[in-house]
Amino acid sequence: MTGYEEDGELMGVMGIKHRQNVTLIRHSYVCTSRQNQGIGGKLLSILKELTEEPILIATWSNAV
């Protein structure tokens, strides 16, 4: 799991899980007040460097 901080405050987190021949993106959260500012993209870029496997991103059907 990796996090994104600004001025010592955690703004977002994202993790990966290696599963068979893919890497799953897990637990992807960005503070509501900081969404649409590129934080999720920065976290995803960091995690993409940690794997050579295909990446699978899924969403939970009850997410709002």
C-alpha angles and dihedrals in degrees: 000000000000132000138206118223135184121189089350093305121119110235102171146357135201133175141189134217123198110224122177104302100344139064116231122212106225137183100009111179134160124180109262093236090054101045120123092030099103099261094122090049092051091051092047091051091054093050093046088062090058097063141044093194124098112274122232120199117189132172131220110247093226095052116123 
